[in-house]
Amino acid sequence: MRILITGTSQGIGKGIAERFLMEGHEVIGIDRQASTLTHTMYQHYQMDVRDYEHLPELSNIHVLINNAGTQNEDDIEINLKAVIRITEKYGIQDQIHSILHIGSASGHTGAEFPEYCASKGGILAYTKNVAMRIAPYGATCNSLDPGGVITPLNECVMNDPVLWEEIMNETPLRKWATVEEIADWAYFLTMVNTFCTGQNILVDGGESINYNFVWKD
């Protein structure tokens, strides 16, 4: 299948791209940073997802994964509006098999920066909207909403022993997800799953049960 993933230069997006490449799929990435992926089945567009006028013309996209996001930097523009524009351009068409939005546990709890929570909360509702619209094609749309994930963007708290212990005290399983674990979830929801749609899948080690948000000043 032909897979389009945004935000593939690092972290979750890169991990998801690698998972699909490992399974033999063609992967197209969009990211404002250069990519370190050199696989022959990978094509990279270095650009901002908000640059709507210059988005590439791509046909026959079977799976769309909206992963590109930011935290405390034009969150609504990048995390929500760009997801909508990307989905409307590439996802709402009769070749689509599955759409997945990478949301956040904060969209469920509201326990983070205000615009970030609002942007991810919007993803929850938009997921249901898209699911209804692509159902006639036999396609699914869900959001995968992680809690803490071990990525370079989270190193500021991962490397602070005091904050890390506080975070672990708020996470019943006392661990964060690996990128590979989230990639497995993404693969399952888009490639294995055929019946779950319009759902917001919370994968956070139980963190949302405790609600409290811990971060560095």
C-alpha positions as CSV (number, residue, x, y, z in Angstrom):
1,M,0.0,0.0,0.0
2,R,1.0,3.7,-0.4
3,I,1.3,5.3,3.0
4,L,1.5,9.1,3.7
5,I,2.9,10.1,7.1
6,T,3.5,13.6,8.3
7,G,6.3,14.4,10.8
8,T,8.7,11.7,9.9
9,S,12.1,13.2,10.7
10,Q,12.2,11.9,14.3
11,G,10.3,10.4,17.1
12,I,6.9,8.7,16.6
13,G,6.6,9.6,13.0
14,K,10.0,8.2,12.1
15,G,9.2,5.0,14.1
16,I,5.8,4.6,12.3
17,A,7.5,5.1,8.9
18,E,10.1,2.5,9.7
19,R,7.4,0.0,10.8
20,F,5.6,0.3,7.5
21,L,8.8,0.1,5.5
22,M,9.7,-3.0,7.3
23,E,6.4,-4.5,6.2
24,G,7.2,-3.7,2.5
25,H,4.9,-0.6,2.0
26,E,5.7,2.5,0.0
27,V,6.0,5.4,2.4
28,I,5.9,9.1,1.7
29,G,6.9,11.6,4.4
30,I,6.3,15.3,4.9
31,D,8.3,17.1,7.5
32,R,9.9,20.6,7.8
33,Q,13.2,18.9,8.7
34,A,15.3,16.7,6.6
35,S,14.9,13.0,6.9
36,T,17.5,10.4,7.9
37,L,15.5,7.6,6.3
38,T,17.3,6.2,3.3
39,H,15.1,3.3,2.4
40,T,14.4,2.8,-1.3
41,M,10.7,2.7,-0.7
42,Y,10.7,6.0,1.1
43,Q,10.2,9.5,-0.4
44,H,10.6,12.6,1.6
45,Y,9.1,16.1,1.1
46,Q,10.9,18.7,3.3
47,M,8.2,21.3,3.9
48,D,5.9,22.8,6.6
49,V,2.5,21.1,6.7
50,R,1.0,24.6,6.9
51,D,2.3,25.5,3.5
52,Y,-1.0,24.4,1.9
53,E,-0.4,26.0,-1.5
54,H,2.7,23.9,-2.1
55,L,1.7,20.6,-0.8
56,P,2.6,17.9,-3.3
57,E,0.1,16.4,-5.6
58,L,-0.1,12.8,-4.6
59,S,-2.5,10.2,-5.8
60,N,-3.6,6.7,-4.7
61,I,-2.9,7.3,-1.0
62,H,-4.2,4.2,0.8
63,V,-3.2,5.1,4.4
64,L,-2.9,8.6,5.9
65,I,-1.2,9.1,9.3
66,N,-1.3,12.7,10.6
67,N,1.5,12.7,13.1
68,A,3.2,16.1,12.6
69,G,2.7,18.2,15.7
70,T,4.2,20.7,18.1
71,Q,3.9,21.8,21.7
72,N,3.5,25.4,22.7
73,E,4.2,26.7,19.1
74,D,1.2,27.6,16.9
75,D,-0.4,24.4,18.3
76,I,-3.9,25.0,16.8
77,E,-2.4,25.9,13.4
78,I,-0.2,22.8,13.3
79,N,-1.9,20.2,15.4
80,L,-5.4,20.8,14.3
81,K,-5.8,23.0,11.2
82,A,-3.0,21.4,9.3
83,V,-4.4,18.0,10.1
84,I,-7.8,19.0,8.7
85,R,-6.2,20.5,5.5
86,I,-4.0,17.4,5.0
87,T,-6.9,15.0,5.5
88,E,-9.2,16.9,3.2
89,K,-6.6,16.9,0.5
90,Y,-5.3,13.4,0.7
91,G,-7.7,11.3,2.8
92,I,-11.2,11.9,1.6
93,Q,-11.2,9.9,-1.5
94,D,-12.3,6.5,-2.7
95,Q,-8.8,4.8,-2.6
96,I,-8.4,5.4,1.1
97,H,-8.1,2.4,3.4
98,S,-7.5,4.0,6.7
99,I,-6.8,7.4,8.3
100,L,-5.1,7.8,11.7
101,H,-4.6,11.0,13.7
102,I,-1.9,11.0,16.4
103,G,-3.6,12.8,19.2
104,S,-2.7,13.0,22.9
105,A,-3.9,11.9,26.3
106,S,-4.1,15.7,27.0
107,G,-7.0,15.9,24.6
108,H,-8.9,13.7,27.0
109,T,-7.8,15.3,30.3
110,G,-7.0,18.9,29.4
111,A,-3.9,18.6,31.6
112,E,-1.3,20.5,29.6
113,F,-0.7,23.8,27.9
114,P,-4.0,25.5,26.9
115,E,-3.6,25.6,23.1
116,Y,-2.1,22.2,23.0
117,C,-5.0,20.7,24.9
118,A,-7.5,22.6,22.7
119,S,-5.7,21.4,19.5
120,K,-5.7,17.8,20.5
121,G,-9.2,18.0,21.8
122,G,-10.3,19.1,18.4
123,I,-8.7,16.0,16.9
124,L,-11.1,13.8,19.0
125,A,-14.2,15.4,17.3
126,Y,-12.6,15.6,13.8
127,T,-11.8,11.9,14.0
128,K,-15.5,11.1,14.3
129,N,-16.4,13.5,11.5
130,V,-13.9,11.9,9.1
131,A,-14.9,8.4,10.1
132,M,-18.5,9.0,9.0
133,R,-17.4,10.5,5.7
134,I,-15.0,7.7,4.6
135,A,-17.2,4.9,5.9
136,P,-18.9,4.6,2.5
137,Y,-15.4,3.6,1.1
138,G,-15.1,0.8,3.7
139,A,-12.3,2.8,5.4
140,T,-11.7,3.5,9.0
141,C,-10.5,6.6,10.9
142,N,-9.3,6.7,14.5
143,S,-7.1,8.7,16.7
144,L,-4.2,7.2,18.6
145,D,-3.7,9.3,21.8
146,P,-0.5,8.5,23.6
147,G,0.5,9.7,27.1
148,G,4.3,9.9,27.7
149,V,6.5,8.5,24.9
150,I,10.3,8.2,25.0
151,T,11.3,10.7,22.3
152,P,14.0,13.4,22.0
153,L,11.3,16.1,22.4
154,N,10.6,14.8,26.0
155,E,14.3,14.7,27.1
156,C,13.9,17.8,29.3
157,V,11.8,15.9,31.8
158,M,13.2,12.4,31.1
159,N,16.7,13.6,32.1
160,D,15.5,15.4,35.3
161,P,15.5,12.8,38.1
162,V,13.1,14.7,40.3
163,L,10.5,15.4,37.6
164,W,10.8,11.9,36.2
165,E,10.1,10.4,39.6
166,E,7.0,12.7,39.9
167,I,5.8,11.7,36.5
168,M,6.3,8.0,37.3
169,N,4.2,8.5,40.4
170,E,1.4,9.8,38.2
171,T,1.7,6.8,35.8
172,P,0.3,3.6,37.3
173,L,2.4,1.4,35.0
174,R,5.5,3.4,36.0
175,K,6.9,3.6,32.5
176,W,6.4,5.5,29.2
177,A,5.8,4.0,25.9
178,T,8.6,3.4,23.4
179,V,8.3,4.7,19.8
180,E,8.2,1.2,18.6
181,E,5.2,0.4,20.8
182,I,3.3,3.4,19.4
183,A,4.3,2.4,15.9
184,D,2.8,-1.1,16.5
185,W,-0.4,0.5,17.6
186,A,-0.5,2.7,14.5
187,Y,0.1,-0.3,12.3
188,F,-2.6,-2.3,13.9
189,L,-5.2,0.4,13.7
190,T,-4.6,1.1,10.1
191,M,-3.6,-2.2,8.6
192,V,-5.1,-5.0,10.8
193,N,-8.2,-3.3,12.1
194,T,-11.2,-3.1,9.8
195,F,-14.1,-2.5,12.2
196,C,-13.1,-0.1,14.9
197,T,-13.7,3.5,13.6
198,G,-14.4,6.9,14.9
199,Q,-12.7,6.0,18.1
200,N,-10.1,7.8,20.2
201,I,-7.7,5.2,21.5
202,L,-6.0,6.3,24.7
203,V,-2.6,4.7,25.3
204,D,-1.0,6.3,28.4
205,G,-0.1,3.7,30.9
206,G,-3.0,4.8,33.1
207,E,-1.7,8.4,33.4
208,S,-5.1,10.0,32.7
209,I,-6.5,8.2,35.7
210,N,-4.5,10.5,37.9
211,Y,-4.9,13.6,35.7
212,N,-2.1,15.7,37.1
213,F,0.4,17.2,34.5
214,V,4.1,17.5,35.4
215,W,6.6,19.5,33.3
216,K,9.7,21.5,33.7
217,D,9.4,25.2,34.6
